[in-house]
Amino acid sequence: MRENPRAVSVQADGVRLAVAADRLVDLSRNVLRALKVPRAMISVTFVSSRASATLNRRHLGHRGPTDVITFALGADPAGTVIADIYICPDVARLQAKEFGVGVREELARLVVHGILHACGWEHPDGEERMTSPMWRRQEQLLQRFWITPSRTA
Protein backbone atom coordinates (compact mmCIF):
# COMPACT_ATOMS: atom_id res chain seq x y z
CA MET A 1 0.00 0.00 0.00
CA ARG A 2 1.31 3.44 -0.96
CA GLU A 3 1.78 6.04 1.77
CA ASN A 4 -0.48 9.09 1.49
CA PRO A 5 1.59 12.16 0.52
CA ARG A 6 -0.77 14.28 2.62
CA ALA A 7 0.03 12.91 6.08
CA VAL A 8 -2.46 14.12 8.69
CA SER A 9 -2.52 13.09 12.33
CA VAL A 10 -5.47 13.94 14.59
CA GLN A 11 -5.31 13.39 18.34
CA ALA A 12 -7.16 14.49 21.44
CA ASP A 13 -4.83 15.46 24.27
CA GLY A 14 -6.95 14.68 27.33
CA VAL A 15 -10.17 16.06 25.88
CA ARG A 16 -13.31 14.36 24.60
CA LEU A 17 -13.81 14.78 20.87
CA ALA A 18 -17.36 15.05 19.52
CA VAL A 19 -16.36 13.79 16.07
CA ALA A 20 -14.40 10.79 14.81
CA ALA A 21 -10.74 11.56 14.19
CA ASP A 22 -10.89 9.65 10.87
CA ARG A 23 -13.52 12.06 9.54
CA LEU A 24 -11.26 15.00 10.37
CA VAL A 25 -8.29 13.29 8.69
CA ASP A 26 -10.41 12.80 5.54
CA LEU A 27 -11.59 16.42 5.70
CA SER A 28 -8.01 17.66 6.07
CA ARG A 29 -6.75 15.63 3.12
CA ASN A 30 -9.65 16.78 0.94
CA VAL A 31 -8.94 20.42 1.82
CA LEU A 32 -5.22 20.00 1.10
CA ARG A 33 -6.05 18.37 -2.25
CA ALA A 34 -8.48 21.21 -3.11
CA LEU A 35 -5.76 23.73 -2.25
CA LYS A 36 -3.44 21.85 -4.64
CA VAL A 37 -0.99 20.97 -1.86
CA PRO A 38 0.84 17.90 -3.20
CA ARG A 39 2.57 16.93 0.05
CA ALA A 40 1.89 17.78 3.68
CA MET A 41 2.69 16.73 7.23
CA ILE A 42 -0.02 18.18 9.45
CA SER A 43 -0.78 17.38 13.07
CA VAL A 44 -4.11 18.47 14.54
CA THR A 45 -4.29 18.26 18.32
CA PHE A 46 -7.39 18.97 20.37
CA VAL A 47 -6.42 20.47 23.72
CA SER A 48 -7.99 21.61 26.98
CA SER A 49 -8.85 25.24 27.71
CA ARG A 50 -5.86 25.41 30.05
CA ALA A 51 -3.45 24.12 27.37
CA SER A 52 -4.96 26.49 24.79
CA ALA A 53 -4.57 29.45 27.16
CA THR A 54 -0.92 28.51 27.77
CA LEU A 55 -0.19 28.27 24.02
CA ASN A 56 -2.06 31.52 23.39
CA ARG A 57 -0.14 33.42 26.07
CA ARG A 58 3.27 31.93 25.29
CA HIS A 59 3.17 32.25 21.51
CA LEU A 60 0.69 35.05 20.74
CA GLY A 61 0.81 37.13 23.93
CA HIS A 62 -2.97 36.88 24.46
CA ARG A 63 -4.86 35.93 27.62
CA GLY A 64 -7.24 33.00 27.83
CA PRO A 65 -8.01 30.05 25.59
CA THR A 66 -8.59 30.50 21.88
CA ASP A 67 -10.36 28.40 19.26
CA VAL A 68 -7.43 27.49 16.98
CA ILE A 69 -3.71 28.19 16.82
CA THR A 70 -1.67 27.18 13.80
CA PHE A 71 2.08 26.90 13.76
CA ALA A 72 2.90 26.94 10.08
CA LEU A 73 6.41 25.55 10.00
CA GLY A 74 6.90 26.29 6.31
CA ALA A 75 7.80 23.76 3.69
CA ASP A 76 10.74 21.41 3.43
CA PRO A 77 13.00 21.43 0.34
CA ALA A 78 10.60 19.05 -1.42
CA GLY A 79 7.72 21.51 -0.90
CA THR A 80 5.97 19.55 1.85
CA VAL A 81 3.71 21.85 3.92
CA ILE A 82 4.47 21.24 7.61
CA ALA A 83 2.26 22.51 10.44
CA ASP A 84 0.96 21.87 13.94
CA ILE A 85 -2.63 22.93 14.62
CA TYR A 86 -4.12 23.14 18.13
CA ILE A 87 -7.89 23.36 18.60
CA CYS A 88 -9.80 23.89 21.85
CA PRO A 89 -13.15 22.01 21.83
CA ASP A 90 -14.42 24.04 24.82
CA VAL A 91 -14.10 27.27 22.83
CA ALA A 92 -15.56 25.55 19.76
CA ARG A 93 -18.63 24.55 21.80
CA LEU A 94 -19.18 28.17 22.89
CA GLN A 95 -18.75 29.43 19.32
CA ALA A 96 -21.11 26.78 17.93
CA LYS A 97 -23.79 27.95 20.33
CA GLU A 98 -23.10 31.63 19.54
CA PHE A 99 -23.28 31.04 15.77
CA GLY A 100 -26.18 28.57 15.89
CA VAL A 101 -24.29 25.64 14.36
CA GLY A 102 -23.50 22.14 15.57
CA VAL A 103 -20.35 21.43 17.55
CA ARG A 104 -19.10 18.96 14.92
CA GLU A 105 -19.49 21.60 12.22
CA GLU A 106 -17.60 24.17 14.29
CA LEU A 107 -14.77 21.70 14.98
CA ALA A 108 -14.57 20.95 11.25
CA ARG A 109 -14.55 24.71 10.50
CA LEU A 110 -11.59 25.16 12.85
CA VAL A 111 -9.70 22.31 11.17
CA VAL A 112 -10.24 23.95 7.76
CA HIS A 113 -9.27 27.34 9.22
CA GLY A 114 -6.05 25.91 10.66
CA ILE A 115 -5.13 24.22 7.38
CA LEU A 116 -5.67 27.45 5.45
CA HIS A 117 -3.27 29.22 7.83
CA ALA A 118 -0.79 26.35 7.40
CA CYS A 119 -0.95 26.97 3.65
CA GLY A 120 -0.22 30.69 4.00
CA TRP A 121 -3.73 32.17 4.06
CA GLU A 122 -4.28 35.12 6.41
CA HIS A 123 -7.25 37.23 7.52
CA PRO A 124 -7.62 40.59 9.25
CA ASP A 125 -8.64 40.77 12.91
CA GLY A 126 -11.98 42.19 13.97
CA GLU A 127 -15.17 42.57 11.97
CA GLU A 128 -13.48 42.15 8.57
CA ARG A 129 -12.38 38.62 9.46
CA MET A 130 -15.69 37.03 8.48
CA THR A 131 -15.83 38.79 5.10
CA SER A 132 -12.21 38.18 4.13
CA PRO A 133 -11.18 36.02 1.15
CA MET A 134 -9.78 33.45 3.61
CA TRP A 135 -13.11 33.19 5.45
CA ARG A 136 -15.02 32.83 2.19
CA ARG A 137 -12.65 30.08 1.03
CA GLN A 138 -12.97 28.36 4.41
CA GLU A 139 -16.76 28.32 4.16
CA GLN A 140 -16.65 27.04 0.55
CA LEU A 141 -14.38 24.17 1.56
CA LEU A 142 -16.49 23.39 4.62
CA GLN A 143 -19.64 23.33 2.50
CA ARG A 144 -18.01 21.12 -0.12
CA PHE A 145 -16.38 18.56 2.16
CA TRP A 146 -18.35 18.57 5.42
CA ILE A 147 -21.87 19.93 5.18
CA THR A 148 -24.14 17.74 3.13
CA PRO A 149 -27.53 18.86 1.86
CA SER A 150 -30.36 17.46 3.93
CA ARG A 151 -32.19 14.62 2.27
CA THR A 152 -35.93 14.56 2.42
CA ALA A 153 -37.92 11.39 1.86
GROMACS elastic network, one bead per residue, 0.5 to 0.9 nm:
[ bonds ]
;  ai    aj funct       b0    kb
    2     5     6  0.88498   500
    3     6     6  0.86736   500
    3     7     6  0.83031   500
    4     7     6  0.59999   500
    4    39     6  0.85391   500
    5    38     6  0.68853   500
    5    40     6  0.64507   500
    5    41     6  0.81916   500
    5    80     6  0.86956   500
    6    28     6  0.87045   500
    6    29     6  0.61528   500
    6    32     6  0.74054   500
    6    33     6  0.82700   500
    6    37     6  0.80546   500
    6    38     6  0.70394   500
    6    41     6  0.62621   500
    6    42     6  0.78991   500
    6    80     6  0.85910   500
    6    81     6  0.88855   500
    7    25     6  0.87294   500
    7    29     6  0.78894   500
    7    39     6  0.76815   500
    7    40     6  0.57365   500
    7    42     6  0.62554   500
    7    43     6  0.83322   500
    8    25     6  0.58913   500
    8    26     6  0.86514   500
    8    28     6  0.70895   500
    8    29     6  0.71951   500
    8    40     6  0.75725   500
    8    41     6  0.59561   500
    8    43     6  0.57117   500
    8    44     6  0.74737   500
    9    21     6  0.85608   500
    9    25     6  0.68220   500
    9    41     6  0.81561   500
    9    42     6  0.63700   500
    9    44     6  0.60329   500
    9    45     6  0.81093   500
   10    21     6  0.57912   500
   10    22     6  0.78465   500
   10    24     6  0.72398   500
   10    25     6  0.65699   500
   10    42     6  0.86170   500
   10    43     6  0.60149   500
   10    45     6  0.58304   500
   10    46     6  0.79008   500
   11    17     6  0.89794   500
   11    21     6  0.70765   500
   11    43     6  0.80146   500
   11    44     6  0.64646   500
   11    46     6  0.62964   500
   11    47     6  0.89618   500
   12    15     6  0.55951   500
   12    16     6  0.69165   500
   12    17     6  0.66802   500
   12    21     6  0.85927   500
   12    44     6  0.85325   500
   12    45     6  0.56773   500
   12    47     6  0.64475   500
   13    16     6  0.85516   500
   13    45     6  0.66070   500
   13    46     6  0.58432   500
   13    47     6  0.52896   500
   13    48     6  0.74295   500
   14    46     6  0.81942   500
   14    47     6  0.68489   500
   14    48     6  0.70205   500
   15    46     6  0.68230   500
   15    47     6  0.61785   500
   15    48     6  0.60640   500
   15    88     6  0.88133   500
   15    89     6  0.77850   500
   16    46     6  0.86128   500
   16    89     6  0.81371   500
   17    20     6  0.72901   500
   17    21     6  0.80270   500
   17    46     6  0.76796   500
   17    89     6  0.73175   500
   17   104     6  0.89889   500
   18    89     6  0.84600   500
   18   103     6  0.73140   500
   18   104     6  0.62755   500
   18   107     6  0.84549   500
   19    22     6  0.86059   500
   19    23     6  0.73251   500
   19    24     6  0.77421   500
   19   103     6  0.87467   500
   19   104     6  0.59627   500
   19   107     6  0.81399   500
   19   108     6  0.88193   500
   20    23     6  0.54834   500
   20    24     6  0.68740   500
   21    24     6  0.51619   500
   21    25     6  0.62643   500
   21    26     6  0.87418   500
   22    26     6  0.62130   500
   22    27     6  0.85558   500
   23    26     6  0.51200   500
   23    27     6  0.61278   500
   23    28     6  0.85863   500
   24    28     6  0.60088   500
   24    29     6  0.85607   500
   24    44     6  0.89773   500
   24   107     6  0.88660   500
   24   108     6  0.68721   500
   24   111     6  0.75215   500
   25    28     6  0.50987   500
   25    29     6  0.62357   500
   25    30     6  0.86082   500
   25    44     6  0.88592   500
   26    29     6  0.52198   500
   26    30     6  0.61311   500
   26    31     6  0.85996   500
   26   145     6  0.89602   500
   27    30     6  0.51518   500
   27    31     6  0.61652   500
   27    32     6  0.86365   500
   27   108     6  0.77558   500
   27   111     6  0.82568   500
   27   112     6  0.79211   500
   27   142     6  0.85787   500
   27   145     6  0.63244   500
   27   146     6  0.70965   500
   28    31     6  0.51474   500
   28    32     6  0.61652   500
   28    33     6  0.85792   500
   28    42     6  0.86980   500
   28   108     6  0.89786   500
   28   111     6  0.71053   500
   28   112     6  0.68821   500
   28   115     6  0.72830   500
   29    32     6  0.50512   500
   29    33     6  0.60697   500
   29    34     6  0.85371   500
   29    40     6  0.89185   500
   30    33     6  0.50671   500
   30    34     6  0.61154   500
   30    35     6  0.85867   500
   30   141     6  0.87916   500
   30   145     6  0.70676   500
   31    34     6  0.50217   500
   31    35     6  0.61461   500
   31    36     6  0.86058   500
   31    37     6  0.87839   500
   31   112     6  0.70264   500
   31   115     6  0.77361   500
   31   116     6  0.85581   500
   31   141     6  0.66145   500
   31   142     6  0.85810   500
   31   145     6  0.76771   500
   32    35     6  0.50457   500
   32    36     6  0.62847   500
   32    37     6  0.52573   500
   32    38     6  0.77190   500
   32    39     6  0.84395   500
   32    40     6  0.78820   500
   32   115     6  0.75695   500
   32   116     6  0.86362   500
   32   119     6  0.85631   500
   33    37     6  0.57049   500
   33    38     6  0.69710   500
   34    37     6  0.75955   500
   34   141     6  0.80921   500
   35    38     6  0.88547   500
   35   116     6  0.85521   500
   35   119     6  0.82734   500
   37    40     6  0.70116   500
   37    79     6  0.87807   500
   37    80     6  0.80143   500
   37    81     6  0.75008   500
   37   119     6  0.81515   500
   38    79     6  0.81098   500
   38    80     6  0.73887   500
   38    81     6  0.86307   500
   39    78     6  0.84332   500
   39    79     6  0.69593   500
   39    81     6  0.63559   500
   39    82     6  0.89004   500
   40    75     6  0.84080   500
   40    79     6  0.83041   500
   40    82     6  0.58392   500
   40    83     6  0.82616   500
   41    80     6  0.68996   500
   41    81     6  0.61737   500
   41    83     6  0.66254   500
   41    84     6  0.86253   500
   42    81     6  0.76052   500
   42    82     6  0.57314   500
   42    84     6  0.58912   500
   42    85     6  0.74882   500
   42   115     6  0.81761   500
   42   118     6  0.84493   500
   43    82     6  0.85027   500
   43    83     6  0.65232   500
   43    85     6  0.60472   500
   43    86     6  0.83648   500
   44    83     6  0.85852   500
   44    84     6  0.61342   500
   44    86     6  0.58936   500
   44    87     6  0.73954   500
   44   111     6  0.75748   500
   44   114     6  0.86094   500
   45    84     6  0.77329   500
   45    85     6  0.61749   500
   45    87     6  0.62457   500
   45    88     6  0.86340   500
   46    85     6  0.84461   500
   46    86     6  0.57548   500
   46    88     6  0.56738   500
   46    89     6  0.66748   500
   47    50     6  0.80514   500
   47    51     6  0.59645   500
   47    52     6  0.62807   500
   47    86     6  0.66083   500
   47    87     6  0.60562   500
   47    88     6  0.51581   500
   47    89     6  0.71556   500
   47    90     6  0.88261   500
   48    51     6  0.52106   500
   48    52     6  0.61460   500
   48    53     6  0.85592   500
   48    65     6  0.85531   500
   48    87     6  0.85598   500
   48    88     6  0.58983   500
   48    89     6  0.72981   500
   48    90     6  0.71983   500
   49    52     6  0.50281   500
   49    53     6  0.60341   500
   49    54     6  0.85816   500
   49    64     6  0.79231   500
   49    65     6  0.53262   500
   49    66     6  0.78634   500
   49    88     6  0.60939   500
   49    89     6  0.79716   500
   49    90     6  0.63850   500
   49    91     6  0.74454   500
   50    53     6  0.51338   500
   50    54     6  0.62639   500
   50    55     6  0.87555   500
   50    64     6  0.80195   500
   50    65     6  0.67831   500
   51    54     6  0.50784   500
   51    55     6  0.62486   500
   51    56     6  0.85181   500
   51    65     6  0.76921   500
   51    88     6  0.84252   500
   52    55     6  0.51510   500
   52    56     6  0.59788   500
   52    57     6  0.85410   500
   52    64     6  0.75414   500
   52    66     6  0.61480   500
   52    67     6  0.79566   500
   52    68     6  0.82430   500
   52    69     6  0.82357   500
   52    86     6  0.74932   500
   52    87     6  0.75206   500
   52    88     6  0.62286   500
   53    57     6  0.60431   500
   53    58     6  0.84291   500
   53    62     6  0.80626   500
   53    63     6  0.65023   500
   53    66     6  0.67201   500
   54    57     6  0.52524   500
   54    58     6  0.59452   500
   54    59     6  0.83586   500
   54    63     6  0.84029   500
   54    64     6  0.77524   500
   54    65     6  0.75793   500
   55    58     6  0.51892   500
   55    59     6  0.57820   500
   55    60     6  0.75863   500
   55    61     6  0.89167   500
   55    65     6  0.81761   500
   55    66     6  0.89573   500
   55    69     6  0.80141   500
   55    86     6  0.87414   500
   56    59     6  0.56000   500
   56    60     6  0.51990   500
   56    61     6  0.63229   500
   56    62     6  0.55448   500
   56    63     6  0.67276   500
   56    64     6  0.69868   500
   56    65     6  0.65195   500
   56    66     6  0.67865   500
   56    69     6  0.75442   500
   57    60     6  0.56315   500
   57    63     6  0.55640   500
   57    64     6  0.73272   500
   57    65     6  0.85754   500
   58    61     6  0.59139   500
   58    62     6  0.80154   500
   59    62     6  0.82420   500
   60    63     6  0.88826   500
   62    65     6  0.85634   500
   62    66     6  0.88850   500
   63    66     6  0.87450   500
   65    68     6  0.89977   500
   65    88     6  0.74256   500
   65    90     6  0.88158   500
   65    91     6  0.72325   500
   66    69     6  0.73997   500
   66    87     6  0.78889   500
   66    88     6  0.67204   500
   66    91     6  0.64514   500
   66    92     6  0.88023   500
   67    86     6  0.82362   500
   67    87     6  0.56481   500
   67    88     6  0.52251   500
   67    89     6  0.74310   500
   67    90     6  0.81498   500
   67    91     6  0.52929   500
   67    92     6  0.59473   500
   67    95     6  0.84606   500
   67   110     6  0.72905   500
   68    85     6  0.70328   500
   68    86     6  0.55832   500
   68    88     6  0.64987   500
   68    91     6  0.88733   500
   68    92     6  0.88041   500
   68   110     6  0.63158   500
   68   111     6  0.81125   500
   68   113     6  0.79803   500
   68   114     6  0.66659   500
   69    84     6  0.83694   500
   69    85     6  0.58046   500
   69    86     6  0.52248   500
   69    87     6  0.66220   500
   69    88     6  0.89876   500
   69   114     6  0.69762   500
   70    83     6  0.69643   500
   70    84     6  0.59254   500
   70    86     6  0.64086   500
   70    87     6  0.87341   500
   70   113     6  0.88702   500
   70   114     6  0.55329   500
   70   115     6  0.78656   500
   70   117     6  0.65009   500
   70   118     6  0.65056   500
   71    74     6  0.88948   500
   71    82     6  0.86999   500
   71    83     6  0.55068   500
   71    84     6  0.51504   500
   71    85     6  0.62188   500
   71    86     6  0.84600   500
   71   114     6  0.87566   500
   71   117     6  0.83191   500
   71   118     6  0.69978   500
   72    75     6  0.86480   500
   72    81     6  0.80294   500
   72    82     6  0.64084   500
   72    84     6  0.66565   500
   72    85     6  0.82059   500
   72   115     6  0.88990   500
   72   117     6  0.69540   500
   72   119     6  0.74881   500
   72   120     6  0.77904   500
   73    76     6  0.88955   500
   73    81     6  0.76164   500
   73    82     6  0.53029   500
   73    83     6  0.51606   500
   73    84     6  0.76618   500
   73   118     6  0.76896   500
   74    79     6  0.86884   500
   74    80     6  0.81345   500
   74    81     6  0.59717   500
   74    82     6  0.57523   500
   74    83     6  0.72627   500
   74   118     6  0.77648   500
   74   119     6  0.83172   500
   74   120     6  0.86869   500
   75    78     6  0.74944   500
   75    79     6  0.51119   500
   75    82     6  0.57187   500
   75    83     6  0.88095   500
   76    79     6  0.52741   500
   76    80     6  0.53556   500
   76    81     6  0.70628   500
   76    82     6  0.75352   500
   77    80     6  0.74336   500
   81   118     6  0.72527   500
   81   119     6  0.69290   500
   82   118     6  0.73357   500
   82   119     6  0.88257   500
   83   114     6  0.89784   500
   83   115     6  0.81786   500
   83   118     6  0.57583   500
   83   119     6  0.87259   500
   84   114     6  0.87298   500
   84   118     6  0.81080   500
   85   111     6  0.78985   500
   85   114     6  0.60284   500
   85   115     6  0.77691   500
   85   118     6  0.81976   500
   86   111     6  0.89660   500
   86   114     6  0.82013   500
   87    91     6  0.84727   500
   87    92     6  0.80597   500
   87   107     6  0.79563   500
   87   110     6  0.70759   500
   87   111     6  0.77226   500
   87   114     6  0.85427   500
   88    91     6  0.55531   500
   88    92     6  0.63419   500
   88    93     6  0.88571   500
   88   107     6  0.87544   500
   89    93     6  0.60431   500
   89    94     6  0.86795   500
   89   103     6  0.83892   500
   89   107     6  0.70424   500
   90    93     6  0.52150   500
   90    94     6  0.65887   500
   90    95     6  0.88399   500
   91    94     6  0.51590   500
   91    95     6  0.62222   500
   91    96     6  0.85717   500
   92    95     6  0.50502   500
   92    96     6  0.59753   500
   92    97     6  0.86015   500
   92   103     6  0.66918   500
   92   104     6  0.89093   500
   92   106     6  0.60017   500
   92   107     6  0.61823   500
   92   110     6  0.79773   500
   93    96     6  0.51046   500
   93    97     6  0.63510   500
   93    98     6  0.86640   500
   93   102     6  0.82626   500
   93   103     6  0.55408   500
   93   104     6  0.88747   500
   93   106     6  0.75921   500
   93   107     6  0.83337   500
   94    97     6  0.52813   500
   94    98     6  0.62093   500
   94    99     6  0.87039   500
   94   103     6  0.86738   500
   95    99     6  0.59732   500
   95   100     6  0.82196   500
   95   101     6  0.83469   500
   95   103     6  0.83492   500
   95   106     6  0.73788   500
   96    99     6  0.52453   500
   96   100     6  0.57465   500
   96   102     6  0.57339   500
   96   103     6  0.54214   500
   96   104     6  0.86218   500
   96   105     6  0.78818   500
   96   106     6  0.56988   500
   96   107     6  0.86404   500
   97   100     6  0.50765   500
   97   101     6  0.64225   500
   97   102     6  0.75224   500
   97   103     6  0.78861   500
   98   101     6  0.80038   500
   99   102     6  0.89103   500
  101   104     6  0.84809   500
  101   105     6  0.66344   500
  101   106     6  0.68581   500
  102   105     6  0.52576   500
  102   106     6  0.63746   500
  102   107     6  0.87574   500
  103   106     6  0.50695   500
  103   107     6  0.61396   500
  103   108     6  0.85640   500
  104   107     6  0.51202   500
  104   108     6  0.61657   500
  104   109     6  0.85614   500
  105   108     6  0.50544   500
  105   109     6  0.60804   500
  105   110     6  0.86834   500
  105   142     6  0.83596   500
  105   146     6  0.75325   500
  105   147     6  0.76140   500
  106   110     6  0.62546   500
  106   111     6  0.86868   500
  107   110     6  0.51642   500
  107   111     6  0.63761   500
  107   112     6  0.88251   500
  108   111     6  0.50529   500
  108   112     6  0.63189   500
  108   113     6  0.85424   500
  108   142     6  0.73117   500
  108   146     6  0.73469   500
  109   112     6  0.51703   500
  109   113     6  0.60396   500
  109   114     6  0.85914   500
  109   138     6  0.72792   500
  109   139     6  0.76274   500
  109   141     6  0.89615   500
  109   142     6  0.63276   500
  109   146     6  0.88311   500
  110   114     6  0.60083   500
  110   115     6  0.85107   500
  111   114     6  0.51565   500
  111   115     6  0.62328   500
  111   116     6  0.86784   500
  112   115     6  0.51243   500
  112   116     6  0.61950   500
  112   117     6  0.87314   500
  112   138     6  0.61772   500
  112   139     6  0.86382   500
  112   141     6  0.74613   500
  112   142     6  0.70153   500
  113   116     6  0.52103   500
  113   117     6  0.64330   500
  113   118     6  0.87301   500
  113   121     6  0.89848   500
  113   134     6  0.83161   500
  113   135     6  0.79483   500
  113   138     6  0.61605   500
  114   117     6  0.51567   500
  114   118     6  0.62002   500
  114   119     6  0.87265   500
  115   119     6  0.62439   500
  115   120     6  0.87974   500
  115   121     6  0.87360   500
  116   119     6  0.50761   500
  116   120     6  0.65035   500
  116   121     6  0.52969   500
  116   122     6  0.78618   500
  116   134     6  0.75082   500
  116   137     6  0.86737   500
  116   138     6  0.74303   500
  117   120     6  0.51127   500
  117   122     6  0.61588   500
  117   123     6  0.89490   500
  117   134     6  0.88416   500
  118   121     6  0.73350   500
  121   133     6  0.88740   500
  121   134     6  0.62058   500
  122   132     6  0.87973   500
  122   133     6  0.87212   500
  122   134     6  0.63975   500
  123   128     6  0.80079   500
  123   129     6  0.56555   500
  123   130     6  0.84998   500
  123   132     6  0.60815   500
  123   133     6  0.75841   500
  123   134     6  0.59996   500
  123   135     6  0.74118   500
  124   127     6  0.82617   500
  124   128     6  0.60982   500
  124   129     6  0.51478   500
  124   130     6  0.88510   500
  124   132     6  0.72813   500
  125   128     6  0.66409   500
  125   129     6  0.55194   500
  126   129     6  0.57675   500
  126   130     6  0.83994   500
  127   130     6  0.65654   500
  127   131     6  0.78656   500
  128   131     6  0.53747   500
  128   132     6  0.60869   500
  129   132     6  0.53457   500
  129   133     6  0.87921   500
  129   134     6  0.82249   500
  129   135     6  0.67910   500
  130   133     6  0.86706   500
  130   134     6  0.84517   500
  130   135     6  0.55350   500
  130   136     6  0.75900   500
  131   134     6  0.82040   500
  131   135     6  0.62393   500
  131   136     6  0.66783   500
  132   135     6  0.52431   500
  132   136     6  0.63479   500
  132   137     6  0.86917   500
  133   136     6  0.51010   500
  133   137     6  0.61224   500
  133   138     6  0.85157   500
  134   137     6  0.51274   500
  134   138     6  0.60620   500
  134   139     6  0.86761   500
  135   139     6  0.62210   500
  135   140     6  0.86262   500
  136   139     6  0.52184   500
  136   140     6  0.62394   500
  136   141     6  0.87134   500
  137   140     6  0.50436   500
  137   141     6  0.61820   500
  137   142     6  0.85096   500
  138   141     6  0.52598   500
  138   142     6  0.60927   500
  138   143     6  0.85670   500
  139   143     6  0.59996   500
  139   144     6  0.84708   500
  140   143     6  0.51488   500
  140   144     6  0.61105   500
  140   145     6  0.86330   500
  141   144     6  0.50246   500
  141   145     6  0.59804   500
  141   146     6  0.78723   500
  142   145     6  0.54179   500
  142   146     6  0.52263   500
  142   147     6  0.64191   500
  143   146     6  0.57274   500
  143   148     6  0.71978   500
  144   147     6  0.66684   500
  144   148     6  0.77169   500
  145   148     6  0.78591   500
  147   150     6  0.89371   500
  148   151     6  0.86793   500
